[in-house]
Amino acid sequence: MKYYYVYILKCKDNSYYTGITNDIDRRFIEHETGENSNCYTFKRRPLTPVFCEYFIDVNYAIEFEKQVKGWSRKKKEAIIDQNWDKLKELSICNNESSHKNHWIKKGFDSAQDDK
């Protein structure tokens, strides 16, 4: 059975690199040896593998990799720490334009009697 791996590397500059491969050992060696000088990690070595999840279906792996690449640093660190429950908390939108805050600003923050 073939496996596909989504992985996160912590770079020397403390940034994170997220990738996908079907051979995790080979891919890490490629990153570490600087096989591709155009790769994000090339000038950020040494690297530390901090997360790896495997998938049987390549489509799920690709989907997960894209999702993780779009995540904030805090969300990536939650899965690195195996704190999957924290993802829900970190996914809550708290910015000024959030639908939660829209009604409060308009004065609809509580029910009022029809007097």
ZIDANOR-V72163 format. One record per pair of residues at least 12 apart in sequence whose ideal C-beta (glycine too) atoms are under 10 Angstrom apart, sorted by sequence separation. I is the first residue (numbers start at 0). J is the second residue. D is the distance in whole Angstrom. If there is no record, write none. Layout:
I:J:D / I:J:D
//
This chain:
5:17:7 / 6:18:6 / 18:30:8 / 32:44:9 / 52:64:10 / 73:85:8 / 74:86:6 / 77:89:6 / 5:18:7 / 6:19:8 / 30:43:9 / 31:44:7 / 73:86:10 / 76:89:9 / 4:18:9 / 5:19:5 / 6:20:7 / 16:30:8 / 30:44:8 / 31:45:7 / 74:88:10 / 75:89:10 / 4:19:7 / 5:20:9 / 30:45:10 / 31:46:6 / 52:67:9 / 73:88:10 / 74:89:5 / 3:19:6 / 4:20:5 / 30:46:6 / 70:86:9 / 73:89:5 / 74:90:8 / 3:20:7 / 4:21:7 / 6:23:6 / 31:48:10 / 50:67:9 / 2:20:10 / 3:21:5 / 4:22:8 / 5:23:10 / 8:26:10 / 30:48:9 / 71:89:7 / 2:21:7 / 3:22:10 / 4:23:5 / 8:27:8 / 27:46:8 / 70:89:8 / 71:90:10 / 1:21:6 / 2:22:9 / 3:23:10 / 4:24:10 / 6:26:7 / 10:30:9 / 18:38:9 / 70:90:9 / 1:22:10 / 2:23:8 / 6:27:8 / 18:39:9 / 27:48:6 / 4:26:8 / 8:30:6 / 16:38:8 / 17:39:10 / 18:40:9 / 26:48:10 / 4:27:10 / 8:31:9 / 16:39:5 / 6:30:9 / 15:39:10 / 16:40:5 / 27:51:9 / 14:39:8 / 23:48:8 / 50:75:8 / 14:40:9 / 49:75:9 / 50:76:9 / 52:78:8 / 16:43:8 / 49:76:9 / 23:51:6 / 50:78:6 / 10:39:8 / 11:40:9 / 14:43:7 / 49:78:9 / 50:79:5 / 10:40:6 / 12:42:9 / 13:43:9 / 16:46:7 / 23:53:8 / 49:79:5 / 50:80:9 / 8:39:9 / 11:42:9 / 12:43:5 / 20:51:10 / 49:80:9 / 50:81:9 / 8:40:6 / 10:42:9 / 11:43:5 / 21:53:10 / 10:43:4 / 11:44:6 / 16:49:10 / 17:50:8 / 9:43:9 / 10:44:8 / 11:45:6 / 15:49:8 / 8:43:9 / 10:45:8 / 11:46:7 / 15:50:9 / 19:54:9 / 8:44:10 / 9:45:10 / 10:46:6 / 11:47:9 / 21:57:8 / 8:45:10 / 9:46:7 / 10:47:8 / 8:46:4 / 9:47:5 / 19:57:8 / 8:47:7 / 9:48:8 / 21:60:9 / 7:47:10 / 8:48:6 / 9:49:5 / 20:60:9 / 7:48:8 / 8:49:7 / 9:50:9 / 19:60:6 / 6:48:6 / 7:49:5 / 8:50:9 / 19:61:6 / 6:49:8 / 7:50:4 / 8:51:10 / 6:50:6 / 7:51:8 / 19:63:8 / 20:64:10 / 5:50:8 / 6:51:5 / 7:52:9 / 19:64:4 / 4:50:10 / 5:51:7 / 6:52:8 / 17:63:9 / 18:64:7 / 19:65:9 / 4:51:6 / 5:52:5 / 6:53:9 / 17:64:6 / 4:52:7 / 5:53:8 / 17:65:9 / 19:67:10 / 3:52:10 / 4:53:5 / 5:54:7 / 17:66:10 / 18:67:10 / 19:68:10 / 3:53:7 / 4:54:8 / 17:67:5 / 18:68:9 / 2:53:5 / 3:54:5 / 17:68:5 / 2:54:7 / 3:55:8 / 15:67:9 / 16:68:9 / 17:69:10 / 1:54:10 / 2:55:7 / 3:56:8 / 15:68:10 / 17:70:9 / 1:55:8 / 3:57:5 / 5:59:9 / 0:55:7 / 1:56:10 / 2:57:10 / 3:58:9 / 5:60:6 / 15:70:9 / 1:57:8 / 3:59:8 / 4:60:7 / 5:61:9 / 3:60:4 / 5:62:9 / 7:64:10 / 15:72:7 / 2:60:9 / 3:61:8 / 5:63:5 / 6:64:9 / 14:72:9 / 17:75:7 / 5:64:5 / 13:72:9 / 3:63:9 / 4:64:9 / 5:65:10 / 7:67:7 / 15:75:5 / 3:64:9 / 5:66:9 / 6:67:10 / 7:68:10 / 15:76:8 / 5:67:7 / 5:68:10 / 15:79:8 / 9:75:10 / 9:76:10 / 7:75:6 / 7:76:9 / 9:79:8 / 7:78:8 / 7:79:6 / 5:78:10
//
